[in-house]
Amino acid sequence: MKFLKFLAMAILAMGIASCSSSKFKTYNGPAVTRVIVEKGDRKMYLMHHDKVLKSYNIELGFAPLGHKQIEGDGKTPEGEYIIDRRNPNSDFHLSLGISYPNAQDRARALALGKSPGGDIFIHGKPNKKSGTGPDWTAGCISVKNREMERIYAMVKNGTPISLKP
């Protein structure tokens, strides 16, 4: 009798565990060939050539107007970059790194005698309950966590990203 109770509990536990959702999703659709961010419209588009696969509402840096020039300015970069890294253990659920700063960004900041900054990402919400509201990031692009899970699965390293005013 004890064995049957143990077996029933083990089956129940496995069933409950299989219902838990993972932040790591899979994607088997058309390849994302470019990410386009329209800062002014607060929209991000995942593209397959000329076709929009998905669009998302976004939040930006706390000083959203203009191109990021120096560390700490709160601006989100503008220009052409690449998705160059992934962070599955981000403080912001999941994150995809953007190749800012490029050579031009570094030269511009150097001319000002400043650092260009870095660590610009597309990411989810903070794991801790702080730093939310419209345009709250330090220069990154933020989406909802469930959206970030899908984006993380769809967008591969090496994907071009266009950040437009």
DSSP file (Angstrom, degrees, kcal/mol; ACC not computed):
  #  RESIDUE AA STRUCTURE BP1 BP2  ACC     N-H-->O    O-->H-N    N-H-->O    O-->H-N    TCO  KAPPA ALPHA  PHI   PSI    X-CA   Y-CA   Z-CA
    1    1 A M     >        0   0    0      0, 0.0     4,-2.0     0, 0.0     5,-0.2   0.000 360.0 360.0 360.0 -42.1    0.0    0.0    0.0
    2    2 A K  H  >  +     0   0    0      1,-0.2     4,-2.6     2,-0.2     5,-0.2   0.890 360.0  54.4 -62.9 -38.0    2.8    2.4    0.9
    3    3 A F  H  > S+     0   0    0      1,-0.2     4,-2.8     2,-0.2    -1,-0.2   0.910 106.9  50.0 -62.3 -42.1    4.4    1.7   -2.5
    4    4 A L  H  > S+     0   0    0      2,-0.2     4,-2.6     1,-0.2    -1,-0.2   0.897 111.3  48.9 -64.3 -40.1    1.2    2.6   -4.4
    5    5 A K  H  X S+     0   0    0     -4,-2.0     4,-2.5     2,-0.2    -2,-0.2   0.928 112.6  48.4 -63.1 -44.3    1.0    5.9   -2.5
    6    6 A F  H  X S+     0   0    0     -4,-2.6     4,-2.5     2,-0.2    -2,-0.2   0.927 112.5  48.4 -61.1 -45.1    4.6    6.6   -3.3
    7    7 A L  H  X S+     0   0    0     -4,-2.8     4,-2.4     1,-0.2    -2,-0.2   0.915 111.7  49.1 -62.6 -44.4    4.1    5.8   -6.9
    8    8 A A  H  X S+     0   0    0     -4,-2.6     4,-2.3     1,-0.2    -1,-0.2   0.905 112.3  48.3 -62.4 -42.0    1.0    7.9   -7.1
    9    9 A M  H  X S+     0   0    0     -4,-2.5     4,-2.7     2,-0.2    -2,-0.2   0.896 110.9  51.2 -65.8 -40.1    2.8   10.9   -5.5
   10   10 A A  H  X S+     0   0    0     -4,-2.5     4,-2.3     2,-0.2    -2,-0.2   0.914 111.4  47.0 -63.9 -43.1    5.8   10.4   -7.9
   11   11 A I  H  X S+     0   0    0     -4,-2.4     4,-2.2     2,-0.2    -2,-0.2   0.910 112.9  49.5 -64.8 -42.2    3.5   10.5  -10.9
   12   12 A L  H  X S+     0   0    0     -4,-2.3     4,-2.3     2,-0.2    -2,-0.2   0.914 110.7  50.1 -62.2 -44.1    1.7   13.5   -9.6
   13   13 A A  H  X S+     0   0    0     -4,-2.7     4,-2.5     1,-0.2    -2,-0.2   0.906 110.8  49.1 -62.5 -42.6    5.0   15.4   -8.9
   14   14 A M  H  X S+     0   0    0     -4,-2.3     4,-2.0     1,-0.2    -1,-0.2   0.894 110.5  51.5 -64.8 -38.4    6.2   14.6  -12.4
   15   15 A G  H  X S+     0   0    0     -4,-2.2     4,-0.8     2,-0.2    -2,-0.2   0.911 111.6  46.3 -64.3 -42.5    2.9   15.8  -13.9
   16   16 A I  H >X S+     0   0    0     -4,-2.3     3,-0.8     1,-0.2     4,-0.7   0.912 111.4  52.3 -66.1 -42.7    3.1   19.1  -12.0
   17   17 A A  H >< S+     0   0    0     -4,-2.5     3,-0.9     1,-0.2    -1,-0.2   0.867 105.2  55.3 -62.8 -36.0    6.8   19.6  -12.9
   18   18 A S  H 3< S+     0   0    0     -4,-2.0    -1,-0.2     1,-0.2    -2,-0.2   0.711 102.1  58.7 -71.6 -18.1    5.9   19.1  -16.6
   19   19 A C  H << S+     0   0    0     -3,-0.8    -1,-0.2    -4,-0.8    -2,-0.2   0.658  80.8 105.5 -82.5 -16.5    3.4   21.9  -16.4
   20   20 A S  S << S-     0   0    0     -3,-0.9     2,-0.3    -4,-0.7    -3,-0.0  -0.377  72.7-124.8 -66.9 142.8    5.9   24.5  -15.3
   21   21 A S        -     0   0    0     -2,-0.0     2,-0.3     2,-0.0    -1,-0.1  -0.693  16.5-144.6 -93.8 142.4    6.8   26.9  -18.0
   22   22 A S        -     0   0    0     -2,-0.3   127,-0.0     2,-0.1    -1,-0.0  -0.760  14.0-137.4 -99.9 147.4   10.4   27.5  -19.1
   23   23 A K  S    S+     0   0    0     -2,-0.3     2,-0.9     1,-0.1    -1,-0.1   0.569  88.2  85.9 -78.0  -6.7   11.7   30.8  -20.2
   24   24 A F        +     0   0    0    128,-0.0     2,-0.2   129,-0.0    -2,-0.1  -0.828  63.2 179.3 -99.5 103.4   13.5   29.0  -23.0
   25   25 A K        -     0   0    0     -2,-0.9     2,-0.3   124,-0.5    -2,-0.0  -0.482  20.9-129.3 -95.6 167.0   11.2   28.7  -25.9
   26   26 A T        -     0   0    0     -2,-0.2     2,-0.4   128,-0.0   127,-0.1  -0.860  15.6-163.0-114.8 155.4   11.7   27.1  -29.3
   27   27 A Y        +     0   0    0     -2,-0.3   123,-0.0   126,-0.3    -2,-0.0  -0.992  17.4 169.9-141.1 129.4   11.0   28.7  -32.7
   28   28 A N        +     0   0    0     -2,-0.4     3,-0.1     3,-0.0    -1,-0.1   0.137  48.5 101.7-124.9  18.4   10.7   26.9  -36.0
   29   29 A G  S    S-     0   0    0      1,-0.2     3,-0.1     0, 0.0    -2,-0.1  -0.019  84.2 -41.5 -89.5-163.9    9.3   29.6  -38.3
   30   30 A P  S    S-     0   0    0      0, 0.0    -1,-0.2     0, 0.0     2,-0.0  -0.276  73.3 -96.8 -60.0 146.0   11.0   31.8  -40.9
   31   31 A A        -     0   0    0     -3,-0.1     2,-0.7     1,-0.1   124,-0.1  -0.345  29.7-119.4 -65.6 141.7   14.4   33.2  -39.9
   32   32 A V        +     0   0    0    122,-0.7   124,-0.3     1,-0.2    16,-0.3  -0.763  33.6 178.9 -78.3 115.8   14.5   36.7  -38.4
   33   33 A T        +     0   0    0     14,-2.6     2,-0.3    -2,-0.7    15,-0.2   0.605  63.3   5.6 -97.3 -14.7   16.8   38.5  -41.0
   34   34 A R  E     -A   47   0A   0     13,-1.2    13,-3.0   125,-0.1     2,-0.5  -0.954  57.7-142.3-164.5 147.2   16.7   41.9  -39.3
   35   35 A V  E     -Ab  46 161A   0    125,-2.2   127,-2.9    -2,-0.3     2,-0.5  -0.963  20.2-164.0-109.5 132.1   15.4   43.7  -36.2
   36   36 A I  E     -Ab  45 162A   0      9,-2.6     9,-3.2    -2,-0.5     2,-0.5  -0.978   3.0-166.2-119.5 128.0   14.0   47.2  -36.7
   37   37 A V  E     -Ab  44 163A   0    125,-3.2   127,-3.2    -2,-0.5     2,-0.8  -0.964   5.7-165.7-113.6 122.6   13.5   49.6  -33.8
   38   38 A E  E  >> -Ab  43 164A   0      5,-2.8     5,-1.8    -2,-0.5     4,-1.0  -0.867   6.9-173.1-104.8  94.6   11.5   52.7  -34.3
   39   39 A K  T >45S+     0   0    0    125,-2.5     3,-0.8    -2,-0.8    -1,-0.2   0.902  80.1  53.5 -58.7 -44.9   12.3   54.7  -31.2
   40   40 A G  T 345S+     0   0    0    124,-0.3    -1,-0.2     1,-0.3    -2,-0.0   0.843 115.8  39.2 -61.3 -34.9    9.8   57.5  -31.9
   41   41 A D  T 345S-     0   0    0     -3,-0.4    -1,-0.3     2,-0.2    -2,-0.2   0.514 105.3-128.5 -90.2  -6.9    6.9   55.0  -32.2
   42   42 A R  T <<5 +     0   0    0     -4,-1.0    16,-2.0    -3,-0.8     2,-0.3   0.927  65.0 131.9  55.3  48.3    8.2   52.8  -29.4
   43   43 A K  E   < -AC  38  57A   0     -5,-1.8    -5,-2.8    14,-0.2     2,-0.4  -0.963  42.9-163.0-131.2 147.2    7.9   49.8  -31.6
   44   44 A M  E     -AC  37  56A   0     12,-2.2    12,-2.5    -2,-0.3     2,-0.4  -0.996  10.3-161.0-128.4 136.2   10.3   46.9  -32.5
   45   45 A Y  E     -AC  36  55A   0     -9,-3.2    -9,-2.6    -2,-0.4     2,-0.6  -0.961  11.7-151.0-121.1 131.8    9.8   44.7  -35.6
   46   46 A L  E     -AC  35  54A   0      8,-2.8     7,-3.2    -2,-0.4     8,-1.3  -0.916  30.5-161.2 -98.3 119.5   11.2   41.2  -36.2
   47   47 A M  E     -AC  34  52A   0    -13,-3.0   -14,-2.6    -2,-0.6   -13,-1.2  -0.749  30.6-162.1-109.5 146.7   11.6   40.9  -39.9
   48   48 A H  E >  S- C   0  51A   0      3,-2.8     3,-2.1    -2,-0.3     2,-0.4  -0.901  78.9 -61.7-118.2  96.7   12.0   38.1  -42.4
   49   49 A H  T 3  S-     0   0    0     -2,-0.5   -16,-0.0     1,-0.3   -15,-0.0  -0.506 121.5 -14.1  57.4-116.0   13.3   40.1  -45.4
   50   50 A D  T 3  S+     0   0    0     -2,-0.4     2,-0.4    -3,-0.1    -1,-0.3   0.446 119.8  93.5 -93.0  -0.2   10.4   42.6  -46.1
   51   51 A K  E <  S-C   48   0A   0     -3,-2.1    -3,-2.8     1,-0.0     2,-0.6  -0.798  72.6-132.1-100.6 131.7    7.8   40.8  -44.0
   52   52 A V  E     -C   47   0A   0     -2,-0.4    -5,-0.2    -5,-0.2     3,-0.1  -0.708  22.6-179.7 -78.6 118.9    7.0   41.6  -40.4
   53   53 A L  E     -     0   0A   0     -7,-3.2     2,-0.3    -2,-0.6    -1,-0.2   0.887  68.8  -7.8 -83.2 -44.3    7.0   38.4  -38.4
   54   54 A K  E     -C   46   0A   0     -8,-1.3    -8,-2.8     2,-0.0    -1,-0.4  -0.990  59.5-156.0-150.2 150.0    6.2   40.1  -35.0
   55   55 A S  E     -C   45   0A   0     -2,-0.3     2,-0.3   -10,-0.2   -10,-0.2  -0.973  12.7-169.4-129.3 150.0    5.9   43.6  -33.6
   56   56 A Y  E     -C   44   0A   0    -12,-2.5   -12,-2.2    -2,-0.3     2,-0.3  -0.984  25.3-122.2-138.4 144.2    6.3   44.7  -30.0
   57   57 A N  E     -C   43   0A   0     -2,-0.3     2,-0.3   -14,-0.2    87,-0.3  -0.682  42.3-164.6 -77.7 141.4    5.7   47.8  -27.9
   58   58 A I        -     0   0    0    -16,-2.0     2,-0.3    -2,-0.3    85,-0.2  -0.856  22.2-142.7-130.1 161.7    9.0   48.8  -26.3
   59   59 A E  B     -E  142   0B   0     83,-1.8    83,-2.7    -2,-0.3     2,-0.1  -0.927  26.2-165.9-117.9 149.4   10.4   51.0  -23.5
   60   60 A L        -     0   0    0     -2,-0.3    77,-1.8     1,-0.3    80,-0.2  -0.394  34.0 -48.2-121.3-167.3   13.7   52.9  -24.0
   61   61 A G  B     -i  137   0C   0     78,-0.3    -1,-0.3    75,-0.2    77,-0.2  -0.245  58.8-105.7 -63.5 158.5   16.4   54.7  -22.1
   62   62 A F  S    S+     0   0    0     75,-2.1    13,-0.2     1,-0.3    -1,-0.1   0.591 121.1  44.4 -69.2  -9.6   15.3   57.4  -19.6
   63   63 A A  S    S+     0   0    0     11,-2.5    -1,-0.3    74,-0.2    13,-0.2  -0.678  76.7 172.0-126.6  76.0   16.4   60.1  -22.1
   64   64 A P        +     0   0    0      0, 0.0     2,-0.3     0, 0.0    12,-0.2   0.652  42.3  93.4 -71.5 -18.8   15.0   58.6  -25.3
   65   65 A L  S    S+     0   0    0     10,-0.1     2,-0.0     2,-0.1     0, 0.0  -0.582  81.9   6.1 -81.3 133.2   15.6   61.5  -27.8
   66   66 A G  S    S-     0   0    0     -2,-0.3    10,-0.3    99,-0.1     2,-0.3  -0.068  94.3 -53.5  90.3 169.4   18.8   61.4  -29.8
   67   67 A H        -     0   0    0      8,-0.1     2,-0.1     1,-0.1     8,-0.1  -0.608  57.6-103.4 -85.7 139.8   21.7   59.0  -30.3
   68   68 A K        +     0   0    0     -2,-0.3    10,-0.2     8,-0.2     3,-0.1  -0.413  47.6 163.3 -59.3 130.6   23.6   57.6  -27.3
   69   69 A Q        +     0   0    0      1,-0.4     2,-0.3    -2,-0.1    -1,-0.2   0.684  55.3  18.6-121.0 -37.1   27.0   59.4  -27.2
   70   70 A I  S >  S-     0   0    0     38,-0.0     3,-1.7    39,-0.0    -1,-0.4  -0.948  86.5 -83.5-139.4 158.6   28.4   58.9  -23.7
   71   71 A E  T 3  S+     0   0    0     44,-2.9    46,-0.2    -2,-0.3    44,-0.1  -0.339 112.1  18.0 -57.8 133.8   28.1   56.5  -20.8
   72   72 A G  T 3  S+     0   0    0     66,-0.2    -1,-0.2    44,-0.1    67,-0.1   0.459  83.7 118.6  86.3   1.7   25.3   57.5  -18.4
   73   73 A D  S <  S-     0   0    0     -3,-1.7    -2,-0.1     2,-0.1     3,-0.1   0.591  73.3-131.5 -79.5  -6.9   23.4   59.7  -20.8
   74   74 A G        +     0   0    0     64,-0.5   -11,-2.5     1,-0.2     2,-0.3   0.601  60.1 135.0  73.2  10.8   20.3   57.5  -20.7
   75   75 A K        -     0   0    0     -5,-0.3    -1,-0.2    63,-0.2    -2,-0.1  -0.655  54.8-131.3 -95.8 149.7   20.0   57.4  -24.5
   76   76 A T        -     0   0    0    -10,-0.3    -8,-0.2    -2,-0.3    64,-0.1  -0.847  38.0-108.2 -93.1 132.1   19.3   54.4  -26.6
   77   77 A P        -     0   0    0      0, 0.0     2,-0.4     0, 0.0    -1,-0.1  -0.051  26.2-149.8 -57.7 161.1   21.7   54.2  -29.6
   78   78 A E        +     0   0    0    -10,-0.2     2,-0.3     2,-0.1    86,-0.2  -0.985  51.9  50.3-128.5 142.9   20.6   55.0  -33.2
   79   79 A G  E    S-D  163   0A   0     84,-2.6    84,-3.0    -2,-0.4     2,-0.5  -0.876  90.4 -35.6 132.0-163.8   22.2   53.4  -36.2
   80   80 A E  E     +D  162   0A   0     -2,-0.3     2,-0.2    82,-0.2    82,-0.2  -0.874  63.2 149.0-105.6 124.8   23.2   50.0  -37.6
   81   81 A Y  E     -D  161   0A   0     80,-2.6    80,-2.4    -2,-0.5     2,-0.3  -0.711  36.1-116.8-138.6-172.7   24.4   47.3  -35.2
   82   82 A I  E     -D  160   0A   0     78,-0.3    17,-2.0    -2,-0.2     2,-0.8  -0.972  25.1-114.9-132.4 144.9   24.4   43.5  -34.8
   83   83 A I  E     +F   98   0B   0     76,-2.7    75,-3.9    -2,-0.3    76,-0.3  -0.758  46.9 168.2 -74.5 115.1   22.9   41.2  -32.1
   84   84 A D  E     +     0   0B   0     13,-1.8     2,-0.3    -2,-0.8    14,-0.1   0.460  46.3  15.8-119.5  -1.9   26.2   39.9  -30.8
   85   85 A R  E     -F   97   0B   0     12,-0.8    12,-2.8    71,-0.1     2,-0.3  -0.990  55.2-139.4-165.0 165.5   25.6   38.0  -27.5
   86   86 A R  E     -F   96   0B   0     -2,-0.3    10,-0.2    10,-0.2    70,-0.0  -0.967   4.2-162.5-131.7 145.1   23.0   36.4  -25.3
   87   87 A N  E >   +F   95   0B   0      8,-2.7     8,-1.3    -2,-0.3     3,-1.0  -0.858  10.4 176.1-130.5 100.0   22.5   36.4  -21.6
   88   88 A P  T 3  S+     0   0    0      0, 0.0    -1,-0.1     0, 0.0   -65,-0.1   0.641  85.7  50.8 -74.9 -12.6   20.3   33.7  -20.3
   89   89 A N  T 3  S+     0   0    0      6,-0.1     5,-0.1     3,-0.0     4,-0.1  -0.077  81.6 152.3-113.8  32.0   21.0   34.8  -16.7
   90   90 A S    X   -     0   0    0     -3,-1.0     3,-0.6     3,-0.3    33,-0.0  -0.190  56.5-127.5 -62.2 151.1   20.2   38.5  -17.1
   91   91 A D  T 3  S+     0   0    0      1,-0.3    36,-2.9    35,-0.1    37,-0.4   0.489 112.0  58.8 -71.7  -3.4   19.0   40.7  -14.3
   92   92 A F  T 3  S-     0   0    0     34,-0.3    32,-2.1    35,-0.1     2,-1.8  -0.408 123.2 -98.2-125.4  53.1   16.3   41.5  -16.7
   93   93 A H  S <  S-     0   0    0     -3,-0.6    -3,-0.3    30,-0.1     2,-0.3  -0.483  95.0 -10.7  70.3 -78.3   14.8   38.0  -17.4
   94   94 A L  S    S-     0   0    0     -2,-1.8    30,-1.3    -5,-0.1     2,-0.3  -0.951  72.6-164.1-140.1 157.4   16.7   37.3  -20.7
   95   95 A S  E     -FG  87 123B   0     -8,-1.3    -8,-2.7    -2,-0.3     2,-0.5  -0.999  17.4-153.4-151.4 151.1   18.7   39.6  -22.9
   96   96 A L  E     -FG  86 122B   0     26,-2.5    26,-2.4    -2,-0.3   -10,-0.2  -0.987  29.5-129.5-119.0 124.7   20.2   40.0  -26.3
   97   97 A G  E     -FG  85 121B   0    -12,-2.8   -13,-1.8    -2,-0.5   -12,-0.8  -0.483  11.0-147.3 -79.9 143.7   23.3   42.2  -26.7
   98   98 A I  E     -F   83   0B   0     22,-2.8    22,-0.5   -15,-0.2     2,-0.4  -0.887  24.8-118.9-107.8 140.5   23.6   44.9  -29.3
   99   99 A S        +     0   0    0    -17,-2.0   -16,-0.1    -2,-0.4    22,-0.1   0.173  54.8 166.9 -73.6  21.0   27.1   45.7  -30.7
  100  100 A Y        +     0   0    0     -2,-0.4    20,-0.5    20,-0.2    19,-0.4  -0.603  47.3  51.3 -70.9 137.5   27.2   49.3  -29.4
  101  101 A P  S    S+     0   0    0      0, 0.0     2,-0.1     0, 0.0    -1,-0.1   0.510  70.9 179.0 -90.7 146.3   29.6   51.0  -29.3
  102  102 A N     >  -     0   0    0     -2,-0.1     4,-2.3     1,-0.0     5,-0.2  -0.355  50.5 -84.3 -93.1-175.6   31.0   50.7  -32.8
  103  103 A A  H  > S+     0   0    0      1,-0.2     4,-2.3     2,-0.2     5,-0.2   0.881 130.1  50.0 -60.2 -39.8   34.2   52.5  -34.0
  104  104 A Q  H  > S+     0   0    0      2,-0.2     4,-2.5     1,-0.2    -1,-0.2   0.904 109.9  50.6 -66.0 -40.6   32.3   55.7  -34.8
  105  105 A D  H  > S+     0   0    0      2,-0.2     4,-2.2     1,-0.2    -2,-0.2   0.913 111.7  47.9 -63.1 -42.6   30.6   55.7  -31.4
  106  106 A R  H  X S+     0   0    0     -4,-2.3     4,-2.6     1,-0.2    -2,-0.2   0.910 112.3  49.0 -64.7 -42.2   34.0   55.3  -29.7
  107  107 A A  H  X S+     0   0    0     -4,-2.3     4,-2.2     2,-0.2    -2,-0.2   0.905 110.6  50.7 -65.0 -41.1   35.6   58.0  -31.8
  108  108 A R  H  X S+     0   0    0     -4,-2.5     4,-0.9     2,-0.2    -2,-0.2   0.925 113.8  44.1 -61.9 -45.7   32.7   60.4  -31.0
  109  109 A A  H ><>S+     0   0    0     -4,-2.2     5,-2.7     1,-0.2     3,-0.6   0.898 111.1  54.1 -67.1 -40.4   33.0   59.8  -27.3
  110  110 A L  H ><5S+     0   0    0     -4,-2.6     3,-1.5     1,-0.3    -1,-0.2   0.894 103.4  56.4 -60.4 -40.6   36.8   60.1  -27.3
  111  111 A A  H 3<5S+     0   0    0     -4,-2.2    -1,-0.3     1,-0.3    -2,-0.2   0.781 109.2  47.4 -61.9 -26.4   36.5   63.5  -29.0
  112  112 A L  T <<5S-     0   0    0     -4,-0.9    -1,-0.3    -3,-0.6    -2,-0.2   0.457 117.1-116.7 -90.5  -3.2   34.4   64.5  -26.0
  113  113 A G  T < 5S+     0   0    0     -3,-1.5     2,-0.2    -4,-0.4    -3,-0.2   0.778  78.9 110.8  72.9  26.6   36.9   63.1  -23.6
  114  114 A K  S   <S-     0   0    0     -5,-2.7    -1,-0.3    -6,-0.1    -2,-0.2  -0.756  73.5-101.5-127.2 170.0   34.3   60.5  -22.4
  115  115 A S        -     0   0    0     -2,-0.2   -44,-2.9   -44,-0.1     3,-0.1  -0.738  22.9-140.3 -87.4 141.5   33.5   56.8  -22.5
  116  116 A P        -     0   0    0      0, 0.0     2,-0.1     0, 0.0   -44,-0.1   0.646  37.9-139.4 -75.3 -12.5   30.8   55.8  -25.0
  117  117 A G        -     0   0    0    -46,-0.2     2,-0.3   -47,-0.1   -46,-0.1  -0.397  22.7-164.8  80.1-167.2   29.4   53.3  -22.5
  118  118 A G        +     0   0    0      1,-0.1   -19,-0.1    -2,-0.1    -3,-0.0  -0.942  49.5 101.5 175.2-158.4   28.2   49.9  -23.5
  119  119 A D        +     0   0    0    -19,-0.4     2,-0.5    -2,-0.3    -1,-0.1   0.923  48.7 168.1  52.4  50.6   26.1   46.9  -22.4
  120  120 A I        +     0   0    0    -22,-0.5   -22,-2.8   -20,-0.5     2,-0.3  -0.845  10.6 168.6 -94.4 128.6   23.1   47.9  -24.5
  121  121 A F  E     -G   97   0B   0     -2,-0.5    20,-2.7   -24,-0.2     2,-0.5  -0.895  44.3-124.9-135.9 159.2   20.6   45.0  -24.7
  122  122 A I  E     +Gh  96 141B   0    -26,-2.4   -26,-2.5    -2,-0.3     2,-0.3  -0.958  57.1 154.9 -94.6 126.5   17.1   44.1  -25.7
  123  123 A H  E     -Gh  95 142B   0     18,-2.8    20,-2.2    -2,-0.5   -28,-0.2  -0.922  41.5-110.2-149.8 172.6   15.7   42.6  -22.5
  124  124 A G        -     0   0    0    -32,-2.1    20,-0.2   -30,-1.3   -31,-0.1   0.047  59.4 -56.0 -86.3-159.5   12.7   41.8  -20.3
  125  125 A K        -     0   0    0      1,-0.1    -1,-0.2    17,-0.1   -31,-0.1  -0.390  68.2 -82.9 -80.4 159.5   11.6   43.4  -17.1
  126  126 A P        -     0   0    0      0, 0.0   -34,-0.3     0, 0.0    -1,-0.1  -0.322  26.8-135.5 -62.7 144.2   13.9   43.6  -14.0
  127  127 A N  S    S+     0   0    0    -36,-2.9     2,-0.3    -3,-0.1   -35,-0.1   0.778  94.4  60.6 -68.9 -26.2   14.0   40.5  -11.8
  128  128 A K  S    S-     0   0    0    -37,-0.4     2,-2.3     2,-0.1   -37,-0.0  -0.719 104.0-103.6 -98.3 154.5   13.8   42.9   -8.8
  129  129 A K  S    S+     0   0    0     -2,-0.3     2,-0.3    -4,-0.1     3,-0.1  -0.438  86.2  88.4 -79.8  70.4   10.7   45.1   -8.4
  130  130 A S        +     0   0    0     -2,-2.3    -2,-0.1     1,-0.1     0, 0.0  -0.981  59.3  41.5-154.5 164.6   12.4   48.4   -9.5
  131  131 A G  S    S+     0   0    0     -2,-0.3     2,-0.3     1,-0.2     5,-0.1   0.843  73.2 132.5  70.2  38.0   13.1   50.5  -12.5
  132  132 A T        +     0   0    0     -3,-0.1    -1,-0.2    -7,-0.1    -7,-0.0  -0.752  19.9  80.9-118.0 170.9    9.9   50.3  -14.4
  133  133 A G  S >  S-     0   0    0     -2,-0.3     3,-0.6     0, 0.0     2,-0.2  -0.664  89.2 -26.8 123.3 178.2    7.6   52.8  -16.1
  134  134 A P  T 3  S-     0   0    0      0, 0.0   -75,-0.1     0, 0.0    -2,-0.0  -0.424 127.3  -8.2 -67.3 133.2    7.9   54.5  -19.4
  135  135 A D  T 3  S+     0   0    0     -2,-0.2   -74,-0.1     1,-0.1    -3,-0.1   0.940  84.7 146.7  48.2  67.0   11.4   54.9  -20.7
  136  136 A W    <   +     0   0    0     -3,-0.6   -74,-0.2    -5,-0.1   -75,-0.2   0.537  31.2 101.1-108.8 -12.1   13.1   53.6  -17.6
  137  137 A T  B    S-i   61   0C   0    -77,-1.8   -75,-2.1     3,-0.2   -74,-0.2  -0.130  79.2-116.2 -75.8 173.5   16.2   51.8  -18.9
  138  138 A A  S    S-     0   0    0    -77,-0.2   -64,-0.5   -76,-0.1   -66,-0.2   0.277  91.4 -48.7 -88.7  10.2   19.8   53.2  -19.0
  139  139 A G  S    S+     0   0    0      1,-0.2   -78,-0.3   -65,-0.2   -71,-0.1   0.302 108.8 115.4 138.9  -2.4   19.7   53.0  -22.8
  140  140 A C        -     0   0    0    -80,-0.2     2,-0.5   -64,-0.1    -1,-0.2  -0.178  66.4-111.1 -84.6-179.4   18.4   49.5  -23.5
  141  141 A I  E     - h   0 122B   0    -20,-2.7   -18,-2.8   -81,-0.1     2,-0.4  -0.979  34.8-162.5-115.9 124.1   15.2   48.3  -25.2
  142  142 A S  E     +Eh  59 123B   0    -83,-2.7   -83,-1.8    -2,-0.5     2,-0.3  -0.885  14.6 168.8-116.5 141.5   12.7   46.6  -22.8
  143  143 A V        -     0   0    0    -20,-2.2   -85,-0.1    -2,-0.4     2,-0.0  -0.817  47.4 -72.7-132.5 173.9    9.8   44.4  -23.6
  144  144 A K     >  -     0   0    0    -87,-0.3     4,-2.5    -2,-0.3     3,-0.2  -0.363  47.0-114.4 -66.5 151.8    7.5   42.2  -21.4
  145  145 A N  H  > S+     0   0    0      1,-0.2     4,-2.0     2,-0.2     5,-0.2   0.896 115.6  50.9 -58.1 -44.8    9.1   39.0  -20.2
  146  146 A R  H  > S+     0   0    0      1,-0.2     4,-1.2     2,-0.2    -1,-0.2   0.858 112.1  48.6 -65.0 -32.6    6.9   36.6  -22.1
  147  147 A E  H  > S+     0   0    0     -3,-0.2     4,-2.6     2,-0.2    -1,-0.2   0.896 107.9  54.5 -69.5 -40.2    7.7   38.6  -25.3
  148  148 A M  H  X S+     0   0    0     -4,-2.5     4,-2.9     1,-0.2    -2,-0.2   0.852 102.3  58.1 -62.8 -34.4   11.4   38.5  -24.5
  149  149 A E  H  X S+     0   0    0     -4,-2.0     4,-1.4     2,-0.2  -124,-0.5   0.914 110.4  42.5 -60.7 -42.6   11.1   34.7  -24.3
  150  150 A R  H  X S+     0   0    0     -4,-1.2     4,-2.1     2,-0.2    -2,-0.2   0.921 114.6  49.7 -70.4 -44.0    9.8   34.6  -27.8
  151  151 A I  H  X S+     0   0    0     -4,-2.6     4,-2.9     1,-0.2    -2,-0.2   0.916 108.2  54.4 -59.9 -44.0   12.3   37.2  -29.1
  152  152 A Y  H  < S+     0   0    0     -4,-2.9    -1,-0.2     1,-0.2    -2,-0.2   0.864 112.1  44.4 -58.7 -38.1   15.2   35.3  -27.5
  153  153 A A  H  < S+     0   0    0     -4,-1.4  -126,-0.3    -5,-0.2    -1,-0.2   0.839 118.6  42.7 -74.7 -33.5   14.1   32.1  -29.3
  154  154 A M  H  < S+     0   0    0     -4,-2.1  -122,-0.7    -5,-0.1     2,-0.5   0.854 101.6  68.9 -84.5 -36.8   13.6   33.9  -32.7
  155  155 A V     <  -     0   0    0     -4,-2.9     2,-0.2    -5,-0.2  -122,-0.1  -0.745  66.6-161.4 -96.4 125.5   16.6   36.2  -32.9
  156  156 A K    >   -     0   0    0     -2,-0.5     3,-1.6  -124,-0.3   -73,-0.2  -0.645  32.3 -87.9-100.7 157.2   20.0   34.6  -33.4
  157  157 A N  T 3  S+     0   0    0      1,-0.2   -73,-0.2    -2,-0.2    -1,-0.1  -0.363 115.0  37.9 -57.4 141.9   23.5   36.1  -32.9
  158  158 A G  T 3  S+     0   0    0    -75,-3.9    -1,-0.2     1,-0.3   -74,-0.1   0.316  80.4 138.4  94.2  -7.2   24.7   37.9  -36.0
  159  159 A T    <   -     0   0    0     -3,-1.6   -76,-2.7   -76,-0.3    -1,-0.3  -0.566  55.7-121.0 -72.3 129.1   21.2   39.3  -36.8
  160  160 A P  E     - D   0  82A   0      0, 0.0  -125,-2.2     0, 0.0     2,-0.4  -0.396  25.9-160.8 -66.5 146.9   21.4   43.0  -38.0
  161  161 A I  E     -bD  35  81A   0    -80,-2.4   -80,-2.6  -127,-0.2     2,-0.6  -0.996   5.6-158.4-132.4 128.5   19.5   45.5  -35.9
  162  162 A S  E     -bD  36  80A   0   -127,-2.9  -125,-3.2    -2,-0.4     2,-0.7  -0.931   4.8-164.2-106.3 119.2   18.5   49.0  -37.2
  163  163 A L  E     -bD  37  79A   0    -84,-3.0   -84,-2.6    -2,-0.6  -125,-0.2  -0.916  15.2-172.9-106.6 112.1   17.8   51.5  -34.5
  164  164 A K  E      b   38   0A   0   -127,-3.2  -125,-2.5    -2,-0.7  -124,-0.3  -0.772 360.0 360.0-110.2 148.9   15.9   54.5  -36.0
  165  165 A P              0   0    0      0, 0.0  -127,-0.1     0, 0.0   -99,-0.1   0.533 360.0 360.0 -58.6 360.0   14.9   57.8  -34.4
